[in-house]
Amino acid sequence: MIQLVCSNKVCEKLKAELSKYYIDMDDTECELVLVERGYAIPDDKLCIVFDAIDYMDAVKLLTSGIGNGLQKDTVTGLRENKYAVIEPKDILYLEASSDCIVAHTVSHEYRMKETLQYYETLWTEKGFIRANKSQLINLLHVKEIIPWFNSRYVLRMVNGAELEVSKMYSKRLRSTLKI
């Protein structure tokens, strides 16, 4: 059980994210309190203090210890009005579109629910890294990394697709790959 001490806006976001991991929220019988910086910190309970903008880091911290039971090893994707079960290792990259997430595999594209942030949180340890605002890349399927202008990179995937890593995310890519 977790208690939330934060603004209404952040509270709604946290409730939505934590419900995906079946984490209950209760103000009375809680083991842990998530406190947004600037709010009163309870003295008698274990607390995690976070900045409002970094609320997903608090979710990552909580969910990293949940274990493999709730971590999804497969996802479902929609293609031609049929659902398919897809393993993360088969996905080259995920791309946000106007109404869904599109998972690109070597042979097909599948429409999926959730958000890029959700999959980034879930699959970081599986080798997925954010390339830009709208794409999440599986590093296992990168064929070449091409330095580009303004500290950016272009990733050439095994299927020939070329995806640009924005300047904002190129630092994380360099750090992850030690380049």
Wavefront OBJ file of the C-alpha trace (Angstrom):
o trace
v 0.000 0.000 0.000
v 1.188 3.464 -0.887
v 0.034 6.897 0.191
v 0.342 9.837 -2.199
v 1.078 13.354 -0.927
v 1.104 15.570 -4.006
v -0.886 17.908 -6.231
v -4.102 16.632 -7.814
v -2.561 16.628 -11.294
v 0.451 14.542 -10.251
v -1.777 12.337 -8.101
v -3.906 11.369 -11.097
v -0.824 10.583 -13.183
v 0.689 8.481 -10.398
v -2.539 6.585 -9.810
v -2.765 5.745 -13.509
v 0.833 4.514 -13.665
v 0.770 2.590 -10.374
v -2.502 0.858 -11.258
v -0.697 -0.777 -14.201
v 1.466 -2.579 -11.651
v -1.472 -3.351 -9.342
v -0.083 -1.150 -6.581
v -2.829 -0.088 -4.175
v -3.166 3.419 -2.812
v -4.485 3.933 0.697
v -4.132 6.895 3.044
v -4.470 4.925 6.283
v -2.718 1.552 6.016
v 0.291 2.458 3.915
v 3.825 1.118 4.062
v 5.327 3.880 1.949
v 4.545 7.499 1.081
v 5.324 9.212 -2.222
v 5.747 12.922 -1.475
v 5.995 15.628 -4.101
v 8.714 18.145 -3.204
v 7.157 21.103 -1.393
v 4.486 19.068 0.427
v 4.606 18.028 4.099
v 6.657 14.891 4.736
v 5.086 12.495 7.275
v 7.430 11.787 10.211
v 6.278 8.274 11.053
v 6.483 6.591 7.622
v 9.066 5.739 5.013
v 8.914 8.432 2.316
v 10.172 8.944 -1.220
v 10.393 12.623 -2.145
v 10.288 13.475 -5.856
v 9.971 16.514 -8.108
v 6.662 16.776 -9.963
v 8.360 16.614 -13.335
v 10.175 13.404 -12.309
v 7.156 11.450 -11.095
v 7.985 8.592 -13.519
v 11.354 8.145 -11.767
v 9.448 7.457 -8.546
v 7.311 4.901 -10.404
v 10.460 3.259 -11.829
v 11.963 3.085 -8.361
v 8.878 1.383 -6.976
v 8.313 -1.013 -9.852
v 11.931 -2.089 -10.250
v 11.604 -4.192 -7.116
v 8.258 -5.765 -7.893
v 9.806 -8.754 -9.600
v 9.304 -10.662 -12.775
v 5.747 -11.673 -11.998
v 4.233 -8.471 -13.303
v 6.820 -7.698 -15.941
v 5.415 -8.464 -19.331
v 7.512 -10.727 -21.524
v 5.089 -10.436 -24.424
v 2.676 -7.838 -25.751
v -0.258 -7.965 -28.087
v -0.425 -5.987 -31.279
v -3.213 -5.463 -33.789
v -2.639 -6.068 -37.499
v -5.357 -6.545 -40.142
v -8.062 -6.821 -37.446
v -6.216 -9.698 -35.743
v -4.220 -9.667 -32.555
v -0.754 -11.189 -32.448
v 1.471 -11.988 -29.491
v 4.851 -10.296 -29.920
v 8.043 -10.735 -27.925
v 10.025 -7.566 -27.173
v 13.144 -9.070 -28.791
v 11.286 -9.197 -32.128
v 10.445 -5.475 -32.066
v 12.902 -3.248 -33.942
v 11.413 -0.004 -32.663
v 8.229 1.547 -31.324
v 6.855 4.731 -32.798
v 4.141 7.031 -31.510
v 1.415 7.934 -33.982
v -1.565 10.215 -33.489
v -3.792 7.551 -31.922
v -1.582 4.615 -30.875
v 1.890 3.120 -30.696
v 3.171 1.281 -33.770
v 5.552 -1.628 -33.173
v 7.826 -2.265 -36.147
v 9.157 -5.797 -36.580
v 11.208 -7.153 -39.472
v 8.123 -8.296 -41.354
v 5.103 -6.378 -40.002
v 3.779 -3.339 -38.176
v 1.433 -3.739 -35.216
v -0.767 -1.203 -33.461
v -0.470 -1.258 -29.685
v -1.981 0.504 -26.698
v -0.205 2.224 -23.790
v 2.430 4.939 -24.232
v 6.091 5.096 -25.173
v 6.848 6.050 -21.573
v 5.156 2.852 -20.397
v 7.244 0.648 -22.693
v 10.406 2.609 -21.946
v 9.903 2.003 -18.230
v 9.102 -1.668 -18.789
v 11.813 -2.528 -21.321
v 14.862 -0.393 -20.517
v 16.641 -3.456 -19.136
v 15.781 -5.350 -22.338
v 17.876 -2.950 -24.429
v 15.279 -0.376 -25.469
v 16.343 3.260 -25.451
v 14.536 6.468 -26.330
v 15.815 8.003 -29.588
v 13.523 11.034 -29.726
v 10.092 12.172 -28.569
v 8.280 9.661 -30.734
v 10.540 6.599 -31.034
v 11.853 3.891 -28.724
v 14.622 1.757 -30.275
v 15.654 -1.832 -29.560
v 19.464 -1.611 -29.525
v 19.724 -5.299 -30.407
v 18.511 -4.470 -33.930
v 20.790 -1.499 -34.645
v 23.103 -2.293 -37.550
v 25.068 0.988 -37.676
v 25.400 4.163 -35.639
v 26.196 7.146 -37.831
v 27.382 10.429 -36.242
v 25.261 13.296 -37.518
v 25.147 17.076 -37.234
v 24.706 18.945 -33.927
v 25.702 16.003 -31.676
v 22.981 13.810 -33.127
v 23.129 10.280 -34.512
v 21.334 8.262 -37.151
v 20.674 4.618 -36.315
v 20.442 2.275 -39.275
v 18.312 -0.697 -38.317
v 18.631 -4.270 -39.630
v 15.593 -3.712 -41.862
v 17.216 -0.644 -43.474
v 15.178 1.982 -41.616
v 17.157 5.047 -40.539
v 16.088 6.655 -37.271
v 17.441 9.932 -35.963
v 18.511 10.265 -32.346
v 17.745 13.805 -31.220
v 20.332 15.941 -29.500
v 18.418 15.620 -26.238
v 18.630 11.802 -26.225
v 22.071 11.382 -27.842
v 23.841 11.883 -24.500
v 21.941 8.931 -23.012
v 22.796 6.825 -26.092
v 26.508 7.660 -25.784
v 26.436 6.864 -22.078
v 24.613 3.567 -22.598
v 26.905 2.406 -25.407
v 30.058 3.987 -23.949
v 30.841 5.953 -27.135
l 1 2 3 4 5 6 7 8 9 10 11 12 13 14 15 16 17 18 19 20 21 22 23 24 25 26 27 28 29 30 31 32 33 34 35 36 37 38 39 40 41 42 43 44 45 46 47 48 49 50 51 52 53 54 55 56 57 58 59 60 61 62 63 64 65 66 67 68 69 70 71 72 73 74 75 76 77 78 79 80 81 82 83 84 85 86 87 88 89 90 91 92 93 94 95 96 97 98 99 100 101 102 103 104 105 106 107 108 109 110 111 112 113 114 115 116 117 118 119 120 121 122 123 124 125 126 127 128 129 130 131 132 133 134 135 136 137 138 139 140 141 142 143 144 145 146 147 148 149 150 151 152 153 154 155 156 157 158 159 160 161 162 163 164 165 166 167 168 169 170 171 172 173 174 175 176 177 178 179
